[in-house]
């Protein structure tokens, strides 16, 4: 199913997400968006998120400066860039415009990873109630997108979110516990999640964030001297 670009608004996007739909373009240059409602939906259980110990060390090392909502436009533009093995993308200019508007309205968020001041990885998605719909991620440095994902999950857990929708499952996401569930099961989880109050924590308490990150890898809380 498709709609002409002029008919799609941020408000329609939010209604679609609440109903379990999400938009994609066929190509970077395509001028139509298509609403998808797959029979099997990818989810990443927030309480079952698995962060390998090597990545936990990277997350806690401070190798990357991690921020949220500092440069949403740059993150979605980077996600739209062609890369090896994926020369085209479903993120067309209309997608960029609509999600940037959702960000302006407080519904779309980004996580950014920087190294030496340069943006080297990140992700973006949409938050409605206690549901977060992950859209895309990118990496220009080893582990940058994985660190961004760990920070996203830690913030979602701290903020009271109950559902992290990944739309599809990739090998990249499988290592963290992502899997597919039937559409009916997903929509039941979705209905409960969007009705759950939750808070997007752009700048959580540093100690609470550090503890949440350590918990993702099964590490014990840091001890105080």
GUFINU-191263 format. One record per residue: x, y, z of N, C-alpha, C, O, CB in turn; residue in one letter. Coordinates in steps of 0.1 Angstrom, whole numbers, padded with zeros to 4 digits, always signed. Glycine has a CB too. Layout:
<sites>
XYZXYZXYZXYZXYZa;...
</sites>
This chain:
<sites>
+0009-0012+0000+0000+0000+0000+0009+0012+0000+0019+0013+0007-0010+0000+0012x;+0005+0022-0008+0013+0034-0008+0004+0047-0007-0008+0046-0010+0022+0035-0021x;+0010+0058-0004+0003+0071-0004+0012+0081-0011+0025+0080-0009+0000+0075+0011x;+0006+0090-0018+0014+0101-0024+0021+0109-0013+0015+0111-0002+0006+0109-0033x;+0033+0114-0016+0041+0121-0006+0033+0133+0000+0034+0135+0012+0053+0126-0012x;+0025+0140-0008+0019+0152-0002+0008+0148+0008+0004+0157+0016+0012+0159-0014x;+0004+0136+0009-0007+0132+0019-0001+0128+0032-0008+0126+0042-0015+0121+0013x;+0012+0126+0033+0018+0121+0045+0023+0132+0054+0030+0141+0050+0030+0111+0042x;+0018+0132+0067+0022+0142+0077+0028+0135+0089+0026+0123+0090+0009+0150+0081x;+0034+0142+0097+0039+0136+0110+0028+0130+0118+0030+0120+0124+0046+0147+0118x;+0016+0136+0118+0005+0131+0126+0001+0117+0120-0002+0108+0128-0007+0141+0126x;+0000+0116+0107-0003+0103+0101+0008+0093+0104+0004+0081+0107-0004+0105+0086x;+0020+0097+0105+0031+0088+0108+0029+0082+0122+0030+0070+0124+0045+0095+0107x;+0025+0091+0132+0023+0086+0145+0011+0076+0146+0012+0066+0153+0021+0098+0155x;+0001+0079+0139-0011+0070+0139-0007+0057+0133-0011+0046+0138-0023+0076+0131x;+0001+0057+0123+0005+0045+0116+0014+0036+0126+0012+0024+0127+0013+0048+0103x;+0023+0043+0133+0031+0035+0142+0023+0029+0153+0025+0017+0157+0042+0044+0148x;+0013+0036+0158+0005+0031+0169-0003+0019+0164-0007+0010+0171-0005+0042+0174x;-0006+0018+0150-0013+0007+0145-0004-0004+0140-0009-0015+0136-0021+0012+0133x;+0009-0003+0142+0018-0013+0138+0024-0012+0125+0031-0022+0120+0011-0026+0140x;+0022-0001+0118+0028+0001+0104+0040+0010+0105+0042+0017+0115+0017+0007+0095x;+0049+0008+0095+0060+0017+0094+0063+0020+0079+0061+0011+0071+0073+0011+0101x;+0069+0031+0076+0071+0035+0062+0085+0032+0057+0094+0033+0064+0067+0050+0060x;+0086+0029+0044+0098+0028+0037+0097+0033+0023+0086+0032+0017+0104+0014+0038x;+0107+0038+0017+0107+0041+0003+0114+0029-0004+0122+0022+0001+0115+0055+0000x;+0111+0028-0017+0117+0017-0025+0132+0020-0027+0140+0011-0026+0110+0015-0038x;+0136+0032-0030+0149+0036-0033+0152+0050-0027+0143+0057-0023+0152+0035-0048x;+0164+0054-0027+0168+0067-0023+0161+0078-0031+0158+0088-0026+0183+0069-0023x;+0160+0075-0044+0154+0085-0053+0139+0083-0055+0132+0091-0062+0160+0084-0066x;+0133+0073-0048+0118+0070-0050+0110+0082-0044+0114+0088-0034+0115+0057-0043x;+0099+0084-0050+0090+0095-0045+0078+0091-0037+0069+0099-0034+0086+0104-0056x;+0077+0078-0035+0066+0072-0027+0070+0065-0015+0081+0060-0014+0057+0062-0036x;+0062+0065-0005+0064+0057+0007+0054+0046+0008+0043+0047+0004+0063+0066+0020x;+0059+0035+0013+0050+0023+0014+0049+0019+0029+0059+0019+0036+0056+0011+0006x;+0037+0016+0033+0035+0012+0047+0037-0003+0048+0030-0011+0040+0021+0016+0052x;+0045-0007+0057+0048-0022+0059+0041-0027+0072+0041-0020+0082+0063-0024+0059x;+0037-0039+0071+0030-0046+0083+0034-0060+0082+0025-0069+0079+0015-0043+0083x;+0047-0064+0084+0051-0078+0081+0045-0088+0090+0041-0085+0102+0066-0078+0083x;+0044-0100+0085+0038-0111+0093+0046-0115+0105+0041-0118+0116+0036-0124+0084x;+0059-0113+0104+0069-0115+0115+0076-0102+0118+0081-0096+0109+0079-0126+0112x;+0076-0098+0131+0081-0085+0134+0094-0087+0143+0094-0095+0152+0071-0077+0142x;+0104-0079+0140+0116-0080+0148+0115-0072+0161+0111-0060+0161+0128-0075+0140x;+0119-0078+0172+0119-0070+0185+0132-0074+0192+0138-0084+0190+0106-0074+0194x;+0136-0065+0201+0148-0067+0209+0143-0065+0224+0142-0054+0228+0159-0057+0205x;+0141-0076+0231+0136-0075+0245+0145-0067+0253+0157-0070+0254+0134-0089+0251x;+0140-0057+0260+0148-0048+0268+0154-0055+0280+0165-0052+0284+0140-0036+0272x;+0147-0064+0286+0152-0071+0297+0160-0083+0293+0167-0089+0302+0140-0075+0306x;+0160-0087+0281+0168-0098+0276+0179-0094+0267+0185-0102+0260+0159-0108+0269x;+0182-0081+0267+0193-0076+0259+0207-0082+0263+0210-0082+0275+0194-0061+0259x;+0214-0087+0254+0227-0094+0257+0238-0086+0252+0240-0084+0239+0227-0108+0252x;+0247-0080+0260+0259-0073+0256+0271-0081+0259+0274-0083+0271+0259-0059+0263x;+0278-0086+0249+0290-0094+0251+0300-0086+0259+0301-0074+0259+0296-0098+0238x;+0308-0093+0267+0318-0087+0276+0328-0078+0269+0331-0067+0274+0325-0098+0284x;+0332-0082+0257+0341-0073+0249+0335-0060+0246+0342-0049+0248+0346-0080+0237x;+0322-0060+0242+0316-0047+0239+0313-0039+0252+0313-0027+0252+0303-0050+0232x;+0310-0046+0263+0308-0039+0275+0321-0031+0279+0320-0020+0283+0305-0049+0287x;+0332-0038+0277+0345-0030+0280+0346-0018+0271+0350-0007+0276+0357-0040+0278x;+0342-0019+0258+0343-0008+0249+0333+0003+0254+0336+0015+0254+0340-0012+0235x;+0321-0001+0257+0311+0009+0262+0315+0016+0274+0314+0029+0274+0297+0001+0265x;+0321+0009+0283+0326+0016+0296+0339+0023+0295+0343+0030+0304+0326+0006+0307x;+0346+0021+0284+0360+0026+0283+0360+0041+0280+0370+0048+0282+0367+0019+0272x;+0349+0047+0275+0349+0061+0272+0355+0063+0258+0359+0075+0255+0355+0069+0282x;+0357+0053+0250+0363+0055+0237+0355+0064+0228+0360+0071+0219+0364+0041+0230x;+0342+0065+0230+0333+0074+0223+0326+0083+0232+0322+0080+0243+0323+0065+0214x;+0324+0095+0227+0315+0105+0234+0301+0102+0229+0298+0103+0217+0320+0120+0232x;+0292+0098+0238+0278+0095+0234+0269+0105+0239+0269+0109+0251+0274+0081+0240x;+0261+0110+0230+0251+0120+0232+0237+0116+0226+0237+0107+0218+0255+0134+0227x;+0227+0123+0230+0214+0121+0223+0208+0134+0219+0209+0144+0225+0204+0114+0233x;+0201+0133+0207+0194+0145+0202+0202+0157+0199+0197+0168+0199+0182+0148+0211x;+0215+0155+0198+0224+0167+0195+0224+0170+0180+0225+0182+0177+0238+0164+0200x;+0223+0160+0172+0224+0163+0157+0216+0152+0150+0222+0144+0142+0239+0162+0153x;+0203+0153+0152+0194+0143+0145+0196+0143+0130+0196+0132+0124+0180+0146+0149x;+0196+0155+0124+0197+0156+0109+0209+0149+0104+0209+0142+0094+0197+0170+0105x;+0221+0150+0111+0233+0144+0107+0232+0129+0108+0238+0122+0100+0245+0149+0115x;+0226+0124+0118+0224+0110+0120+0216+0103+0109+0220+0093+0103+0218+0106+0134x;+0204+0109+0106+0196+0103+0096+0202+0104+0082+0201+0095+0074+0182+0110+0096x;+0210+0115+0080+0217+0117+0067+0228+0106+0066+0230+0100+0055+0223+0131+0066x;+0235+0103+0077+0245+0093+0077+0239+0079+0074+0245+0071+0067+0253+0093+0090x;+0227+0076+0080+0220+0064+0078+0216+0062+0064+0215+0050+0059+0208+0063+0088x;+0214+0073+0057+0209+0072+0043+0221+0070+0033+0219+0068+0021+0202+0084+0039x;+0233+0072+0038+0245+0071+0029+0246+0057+0024+0244+0047+0031+0257+0076+0036x;+0250+0055+0011+0253+0042+0006+0266+0036+0013+0275+0044+0017+0256+0042-0010x;+0266+0023+0014+0278+0017+0020+0280+0003+0013+0271-0002+0006+0277+0016+0035x;+0292-0003+0016+0295-0015+0010+0284-0026+0013+0281-0028+0025+0309-0020+0014x;+0279-0032+0002+0269-0042+0004+0255-0037+0004+0245-0044+0004+0271-0050+0017x;+0254-0023+0005+0241-0017+0004+0243-0003-0003+0244+0007+0004+0234-0015+0018x;+0243-0004-0016+0245+0008-0024+0233+0017-0024+0235+0029-0027+0249+0004-0038x;+0221+0012-0022+0209+0020-0022+0203+0020-0008+0207+0012+0000+0199+0016-0033x;+0193+0028-0006+0187+0028+0007+0172+0031+0006+0167+0036-0004+0194+0039+0016x;+0165+0028+0017+0150+0031+0017+0148+0045+0023+0136+0049+0024+0143+0020+0025x;+0158+0052+0027+0157+0065+0033+0158+0076+0022+0169+0079+0018+0167+0067+0044x;+0146+0080+0017+0146+0091+0007+0145+0104+0013+0143+0105+0025+0135+0088-0004x;+0145+0115+0006+0144+0128+0011+0131+0131+0019+0131+0138+0029+0145+0139+0001x;+0120+0124+0015+0107+0126+0022+0108+0119+0036+0104+0125+0046+0096+0120+0014x;+0114+0108+0037+0117+0101+0050+0125+0110+0059+0121+0112+0070+0124+0088+0048x;+0136+0116+0053+0144+0125+0061+0136+0137+0066+0137+0141+0078+0156+0130+0053x;+0127+0143+0058+0119+0154+0062+0109+0150+0073+0108+0158+0083+0112+0160+0050x;+0102+0139+0071+0092+0136+0080+0097+0132+0094+0092+0136+0104+0084+0124+0075x;+0109+0125+0094+0114+0121+0107+0121+0133+0114+0121+0134+0126+0125+0110+0105x;+0126+0142+0106+0132+0155+0112+0120+0163+0118+0122+0169+0129+0139+0163+0101x;+0109+0163+0112+0097+0170+0118+0093+0163+0130+0089+0169+0140+0086+0170+0108x;+0093+0149+0130+0089+0142+0143+0099+0145+0154+0095+0146+0165+0089+0127+0140x;+0112+0147+0150+0122+0151+0160+0119+0165+0166+0119+0167+0178+0136+0150+0154x;+0115+0174+0157+0112+0187+0161+0100+0187+0171+0100+0196+0180+0109+0196+0149x;+0091+0178+0169+0079+0177+0177+0081+0169+0190+0072+0168+0198+0068+0171+0169x;+0093+0163+0191+0097+0156+0203+0094+0141+0203+0094+0135+0213+0090+0162+0215x;+0091+0136+0191+0087+0122+0190+0098+0113+0184+0098+0101+0187+0075+0120+0181x;+0108+0119+0177+0119+0111+0172+0132+0115+0178+0134+0127+0182+0120+0113+0156x;+0141+0105+0181+0153+0108+0188+0165+0101+0182+0164+0091+0174+0151+0103+0203x;+0176+0106+0185+0189+0101+0179+0199+0098+0191+0198+0105+0201+0195+0110+0169x;+0207+0089+0188+0219+0086+0197+0231+0088+0188+0232+0082+0178+0218+0072+0204x;+0241+0096+0193+0253+0099+0185+0265+0094+0192+0266+0096+0204+0254+0114+0182x;+0274+0089+0185+0288+0085+0190+0298+0093+0182+0298+0094+0170+0290+0070+0188x;+0307+0100+0190+0317+0108+0184+0331+0104+0189+0332+0099+0200+0315+0123+0187x;+0340+0105+0180+0354+0103+0184+0363+0114+0178+0362+0117+0166+0359+0089+0178x;+0370+0121+0187+0377+0133+0183+0369+0144+0178+0373+0152+0170+0388+0129+0173x;+0356+0144+0183+0347+0155+0178+0339+0151+0165+0330+0158+0162+0354+0167+0176x;+0343+0140+0158+0337+0136+0146+0326+0126+0149+0327+0117+0157+0347+0131+0136x;+0315+0128+0141+0304+0118+0143+0307+0105+0136+0309+0105+0123+0290+0124+0137x;+0309+0094+0143+0313+0082+0138+0303+0070+0139+0306+0059+0134+0326+0077+0144x;+0292+0073+0145+0282+0062+0146+0269+0068+0153+0269+0078+0159+0287+0050+0153x;+0258+0060+0151+0246+0065+0158+0234+0057+0152+0235+0048+0144+0244+0080+0156x;+0222+0061+0158+0210+0055+0154+0199+0065+0156+0201+0075+0163+0207+0042+0162x;+0187+0063+0151+0175+0071+0153+0163+0062+0153+0162+0051+0148+0174+0082+0143x;+0152+0068+0160+0139+0061+0160+0129+0070+0166+0131+0081+0168+0141+0048+0168x;+0117+0064+0168+0105+0071+0172+0100+0065+0186+0100+0053+0188+0094+0070+0162x;+0097+0074+0195+0092+0070+0208+0077+0074+0209+0073+0086+0207+0100+0077+0219x;+0069+0065+0213+0054+0067+0216+0051+0059+0228+0051+0047+0228+0045+0063+0204x;+0047+0066+0239+0045+0059+0252+0057+0052+0256+0068+0057+0256+0033+0050+0250x;+0055+0039+0259+0066+0030+0263+0072+0022+0252+0078+0012+0254+0062+0021+0274x;+0069+0026+0239+0074+0019+0227+0085+0027+0220+0083+0039+0218+0063+0015+0218x;+0096+0021+0216+0106+0028+0208+0107+0020+0195+0109+0008+0196+0119+0029+0216x;+0106+0027+0184+0107+0021+0171+0120+0024+0165+0122+0035+0160+0095+0025+0162x;+0129+0015+0165+0143+0017+0160+0142+0017+0144+0136+0008+0138+0153+0007+0165x;+0147+0027+0138+0146+0029+0124+0159+0025+0116+0159+0016+0108+0143+0043+0120x;+0170+0031+0120+0183+0027+0113+0195+0031+0121+0193+0040+0131+0183+0035+0099x;+0206+0026+0118+0219+0029+0125+0230+0029+0115+0229+0024+0104+0222+0019+0136x;+0241+0036+0118+0253+0036+0110+0265+0035+0118+0265+0038+0130+0252+0048+0101x;+0276+0032+0112+0289+0031+0118+0300+0035+0109+0301+0029+0098+0291+0018+0125x;+0309+0044+0113+0321+0048+0105+0333+0043+0113+0344+0046+0108+0321+0063+0102x;+0332+0038+0125+0343+0033+0133+0339+0020+0139+0327+0018+0142+0347+0044+0143x;+0348+0011+0142+0345-0002+0148+0337+0000+0161+0341+0008+0170+0357-0010+0150x;+0326-0007+0162+0317-0008+0174+0309+0005+0177+0302+0005+0186+0326-0011+0186x;+0310+0015+0168+0303+0027+0171+0288+0026+0172+0281+0030+0181+0306+0038+0161x;+0282+0018+0162+0268+0016+0162+0263+0007+0174+0252+0009+0179+0263+0011+0149x;+0272-0002+0178+0269-0011+0189+0269-0003+0202+0260-0006+0211+0279-0023+0189x;+0278+0006+0203+0278+0014+0215+0266+0023+0216+0260+0024+0227+0291+0023+0216x;+0262+0028+0205+0250+0036+0204+0238+0028+0208+0229+0033+0215+0248+0042+0190x;+0237+0015+0203+0226+0007+0207+0226+0004+0222+0215+0004+0228+0227-0006+0199x;+0237+0001+0228+0238-0002+0242+0233+0010+0250+0226+0009+0260+0252-0005+0246x;+0237+0022+0246+0232+0034+0253+0217+0036+0251+0210+0041+0260+0240+0047+0247x;+0212+0033+0239+0198+0034+0237+0190+0025+0247+0181+0029+0253+0194+0030+0222x;+0194+0012+0247+0188+0003+0256+0188+0007+0270+0179+0006+0278+0194-0011+0254x;+0200+0011+0275+0201+0016+0289+0192+0027+0292+0185+0027+0302+0216+0020+0292x;+0191+0037+0283+0182+0048+0285+0167+0044+0285+0159+0049+0292+0184+0059+0274x;+0164+0035+0276+0150+0030+0275+0146+0022+0288+0135+0024+0293+0148+0021+0263x;+0155+0014+0293+0152+0007+0305+0151+0017+0317+0142+0016+0325+0164-0003+0309x;+0159+0027+0318+0158+0037+0328+0146+0045+0327+0140+0049+0337+0170+0046+0328x;+0141+0048+0315+0129+0056+0313+0116+0049+0313+0106+0055+0312+0130+0062+0300x;+0116+0036+0316+0104+0028+0317+0098+0023+0304+0086+0020+0304+0094+0037+0324x;+0105+0022+0294+0100+0017+0281+0099+0002+0282+0106-0005+0290+0110+0020+0269x;+0090-0004+0275+0087-0018+0275+0089-0026+0262+0089-0038+0262+0073-0021+0280x;+0090-0018+0251+0091-0024+0238+0101-0017+0229+0101-0005+0228+0077-0024+0231x;+0111-0025+0224+0120-0020+0214+0118-0027+0201+0121-0039+0200+0135-0021+0219x;+0112-0021+0191+0108-0026+0178+0120-0024+0169+0124-0013+0167+0095-0020+0173x;+0125-0035+0163+0136-0034+0153+0131-0036+0139+0139-0036+0130+0147-0044+0156x;+0118-0038+0137+0111-0040+0124+0116-0053+0118+0108-0063+0117+0115-0029+0115x;+0128-0055+0115+0134-0067+0110+0145-0072+0119+0150-0064+0127+0139-0065+0095x;+0150-0084+0117+0161-0089+0124+0173-0092+0115+0171-0098+0105+0157-0102+0132x;+0184-0086+0119+0196-0088+0111+0206-0096+0120+0204-0098+0132+0203-0075+0107x;+0217-0101+0113+0227-0108+0121+0233-0099+0132+0237-0103+0143+0238-0114+0112x;+0235-0086+0128+0240-0076+0137+0232-0075+0149+0237-0074+0160+0241-0063+0130x;+0218-0076+0148+0210-0075+0160+0208-0088+0167+0205-0088+0179+0196-0070+0155x;+0209-0099+0160+0207-0112+0166+0217-0114+0178+0213-0121+0188+0209-0123+0156x;+0229-0109+0177+0239-0111+0188+0235-0105+0201+0240-0108+0211+0252-0106+0183x;+0225-0095+0200+0220-0088+0212+0207-0094+0217+0202-0090+0228+0219-0074+0209x;+0202-0104+0210+0190-0111+0215+0177-0107+0207+0166-0111+0210+0187-0107+0229x;+0179-0100+0195+0167-0097+0187+0162-0110+0181+0169-0119+0177+0171-0087+0176x;+0149-0110+0179+0142-0122+0173+0129-0117+0167+0124-0106+0170+0140-0134+0183x;+0123-0126+0159+0110-0123+0153+0098-0129+0161+0100-0140+0167+0109-0128+0139x;+0087-0122+0161+0075-0127+0168+0063-0125+0158+0064-0116+0149+0072-0119+0181x;+0053-0133+0159+0041-0132+0150+0035-0118+0151+0035-0111+0161+0031-0142+0152x;+0029-0113+0140+0023-0100+0139+0012-0098+0151+0012-0088+0157+0016-0098+0126x;+0004-0108+0153-0006-0106+0164+0000-0105+0177-0005-0097+0185-0016-0119+0164x;+0011-0112+0180+0018-0111+0193+0024-0097+0194+0023-0091+0204+0028-0122+0194x;+0030-0093+0183+0036-0079+0183+0026-0069+0186+0028-0060+0194+0043-0077+0170x;+0014-0069+0179+0004-0059+0181-0002-0059+0195-0005-0048+0200-0007-0060+0171x;-0002-0070+0202-0007-0070+0215+0004-0063+0224+0000-0055+0233-0009-0085+0220x;+0016-0066+0222+0027-0059+0229+0027-0044+0227+0029-0036+0236+0041-0065+0226x;+0025-0041+0214+0025-0027+0210+0014-0019+0217+0016-0008+0222+0023-0026+0195x;+0002-0025+0217-0010-0018+0223-0007-0015+0238-0010-0004+0243-0023-0026+0222x;-0001-0025+0245+0002-0023+0259+0013-0012+0261+0013-0004+0270+0006-0036+0266x;+0023-0013+0252+0035-0004+0253+0031+0011+0250+0035+0020+0258+0046-0008+0243x;+0023+0014+0240+0020+0028+0237+0011+0034+0248+0010+0046+0249+0013+0029+0223x;+0005+0025+0255-0004+0030+0266+0004+0031+0279-0001+0036+0290-0016+0021+0269x;+0017+0028+0279+0025+0028+0291+0033+0041+0292+0040+0045+0283+0035+0016+0291x;+0031+0049+0303+0039+0061+0304+0054+0058+0305+0058+0049+0312+0035+0069+0317x;+0062+0066+0298+0077+0064+0298+0083+0077+0295+0076+0086+0290+0081+0053+0287x;+0096+0079+0298+0103+0091+0296+0115+0089+0288+0123+0080+0291+0106+0098+0309x;+0117+0097+0277+0130+0097+0270+0140+0105+0278+0138+0117+0280+0128+0102+0255x;+0151+0098+0282+0161+0105+0291+0173+0109+0282+0182+0101+0280+0165+0095+0302x;+0172+0121+0278+0183+0127+0270+0196+0128+0278+0207+0125+0273+0179+0140+0264x;+0195+0132+0291+0206+0133+0299+0203+0127+0313+0201+0134+0323+0210+0148+0301x;+0204+0114+0313+0201+0107+0326+0212+0109+0336+0223+0114+0333+0199+0092+0324x;+0209+0106+0349+0219+0107+0359+0231+0099+0355+0229+0087+0352+0213+0103+0373x;+0243+0104+0355+0255+0097+0350+0257+0084+0358+0261+0073+0352+0267+0105+0351x;+0255+0084+0371+0257+0072+0379+0247+0061+0375+0250+0049+0374+0257+0075+0394x;+0234+0065+0374+0224+0056+0370+0226+0050+0356+0224+0038+0354+0210+0063+0371x;+0231+0059+0347+0234+0054+0333+0245+0044+0333+0244+0034+0327+0237+0066+0324x;+0256+0047+0341+0267+0038+0341+0263+0024+0347+0267+0014+0342+0278+0044+0350x;+0254+0024+0357+0249+0012+0363+0241+0004+0353+0242-0008+0353+0241+0015+0376x;+0232+0011+0346+0224+0005+0336+0232-0001+0325+0229-0012+0320+0214+0015+0330x;+0243+0005+0321+0252+0000+0310+0259-0012+0315+0260-0022+0308+0262+0011+0306x;+0264-0012+0327+0271-0024+0333+0261-0036+0334+0265-0047+0332+0276-0020+0347x;+0249-0033+0338+0239-0044+0339+0236-0051+0326+0232-0062+0325+0226-0038+0345x;+0238-0043+0314+0235-0049+0301+0245-0061+0299+0241-0070+0292+0236-0039+0290x;+0257-0060+0304+0267-0070+0302+0268-0080+0314+0277-0088+0314+0280-0064+0299x;+0259-0079+0323+0259-0088+0334+0270-0084+0344+0273-0093+0353+0260-0102+0330x;+0275-0072+0343+0286-0068+0353+0280-0064+0366+0269-0058+0366+0295-0057+0347x;+0286-0066+0377+0281-0062+0390+0282-0047+0391+0291-0041+0384+0289-0068+0402x;+0275-0040+0399+0276-0026+0401+0290-0022+0405+0296-0029+0412+0266-0021+0411x;+0294-0010+0401+0307-0005+0405+0307-0003+0420+0297+0002+0426+0311+0007+0397x;+0318-0006+0427+0319-0004+0441+0325+0010+0444+0334+0015+0436+0328-0015+0448x;+0322+0016+0454+0327+0029+0458+0338+0027+0468+0337+0019+0477+0316+0038+0463x;+0348+0035+0467+0360+0035+0476+0355+0040+0489+0363+0041+0499+0372+0042+0471x;
</sites>
